[in-house]
Amino acid sequence: MKRIFYYICIILIAALPVRVFGQTGASVVRDYVGLINQTYHPGIVSYFEKAKKEMAKRGETDLVKVVDIILSGSFGSGFLYSDGRGNFYVITNNHVIAQAHTVSITFERTDGTKTKLDNLKIIAVDEENDLAILALPAGQRPLVSQGLTFINRTIEEGEEVFSAGFPGLGITPVWQFGNGRISNVAARFQKSMLEETMMGPFIQHTAPIDMGNSGGPLLTAQRNAPSGYAVVGINTLSGVNRQSANYAVPASKIQAFITAAINPKPETFKAALDERLAKFTEGMGANKAVYPHIADFLSAVCIGENAEYAFEEMLEKGSRTVVRSFIERAQEDFIGAMGIAIAWTIENSIRSGTGAHKVAVKEITGSGEEYTVIFTINNKDVNSVWIREYGNWRIKTFGTAASGDTDRLERRQTQRENREKLRLDSSFHVEAGYATLFDKAPGALYISIDFLGLGLKYYYIDSNFSSFGVFGGFTGSFPAGNVGVMPYLRFGVDYFMDKEWDNFKKANGNFAMGFPICFMAQAGVKLTTSYVPGLLFGASFQYNLFSMYDSDFRGEQMKMALALTVGYAF
């Protein structure tokens, strides 16, 4: 549990600088462009509330504040659109509302008055073009009678444009209306240095864009528009290590997305699912770790319901590479990074051996916006449920690894509590008991002290014979309900205080060759119970591999020992 806590601390600190979303003047525009806030799934909120309590107990007040910042929800910008039939929508970037459970938009006027519209419904997203459309809830109306107008002509390079939105000043969103010029009407570039996939075309411009501007409109002056401006595009990206190189998705793409989103065709849903499954299975066949690929297909519901379990599972069992991938993603989007943890648990549950997964769709059943899909993965059938979330088909459940089963958390907590009571992770054990020293004496006192696998042990018969030893070894731990089993193997050296040997040396004028020392191996097992935390019962068998007595010594040497002990684990 301590390991998990400290990982949370590290990840939260890494993620703090980027809590504000975004890659990127007339006062009337304020009524059309708003500040978008999102809150997260109750499952994620519940987990972080638990983390807050743990941090508060440890006196980590700064980290508590960080969690509060995260739970307050990230923000971005968005603008109003109306369809001419009295229906209002909000257009923004997909990454602004990714993993949202609820979304709101707030409009702020120059006198500081604010109008907030809550519980916006996410209708659809376009992940490829980073677009999202949200509907205002029934009965809620904005301050204006219609939304922003889209430009109806071809734009030109050198044309003056304006950016509008709420970039962050620290963690506080502040209204900004700035101007610049179009520097490239159709910018295209590689997705990354390692990927040859081309992105675009984007509108490249010099209007100021800062974190929080994402989702806000790129505007141009248009006299006949109600606001005095028309939408040229939606601000999405800023060039890294570039001066005044900002990028907007063109209006034509936004309009095509809106048309498809507000006029869905249910008859096409199944075909879209088939296409989505084809992409999923193709990516699963890559000869590398595929959890980043799986993460792209997870629904917000799946992430919310499985985040806590998967996060702890990843931290307890995942490799450093997996945790590093999580942290890198968290630096951009902490909640989205939870998808990495869930995707890893999915891949971990289906992997068999090394090499690429063999994945095929076996059966699809369902209708409407939910289907059950059975995959054959590495010769085993795995059930999954796919839902149409925000216009895209995404995974709701996948096998037992992402089942949304809340009982798993209770079982894990019970197991953790039992393990703590069993003291299986204790580093300091003290034991004492009865021992039989074969070839030497039927009964002896045995004492053992073990700290982190290194320790001391002592056999005592009487003033004629005792043995003192040092050892190092390995101990396993296996919980089984209310009982814990700890098998161990030790190797070491014993020194004998042996009266017979002393007499032999005196009889030989103290010229006897050898020493009362033996090299030994000891195997044993300790049992503990959660009913009496710390109490140990043990049994061990020692075999002396060879001794360094003089070969002429004919005394009774200790060859083997069997001990029964009782002890305590601190």
Buried (B, 14 or more C-beta within 10 A) or exposed (E): EEEBBEBBBEBBEBBBEBBBBBBBBEEEBBBBBBBBBBBBBEBBBBBBEEBBEBBEEEEBEEBBEBBEBBBEBBBBBBBBBBBEEEEBBBBBBBBBBBBBBBBBBBBBBEEEEEBEBEEBBBBBBBBEBBBBBBBBEEEBEBEBEBBBBBBEEEBEEEBBBBBBBBBBEEBEBBBBBBBBBBBBBEBEBEEEEEEEEEBBBBBBBBBBBBBBBBBBBBBBBBEEBBBBBBBBBBBBBBBEEEEBBBBBBBBEBBBBBBEBBBEBEEEEBBEBBEEBBEEBBEBBEEEEBBBBBBBBBBBBBBBBBBBBBBBBBBBEEBEEEBBEBBBEBBBEBBBBBBBBBBBBBBBBBBBEEEEEBBBEBEEBEBEEBEBBBBBBBBEEEBBBBBBBBBBBBBBBBBBEBBBBBBEBBEEBEEEEEBBBBBBBEBEEBBBBBEBBBBEBBEEBBBBBBBEEEEBBBBBBBEEEBBBBBEBEBEBEBEBEEEBBBBEBEBEBEBBBBBBBBEEBBEEEEEEBEBEBBBBBBBBBBBBBBBEEBBBBBBBBBBEBEEBEBBEEBEBEBBBBBBBBBEBBBE
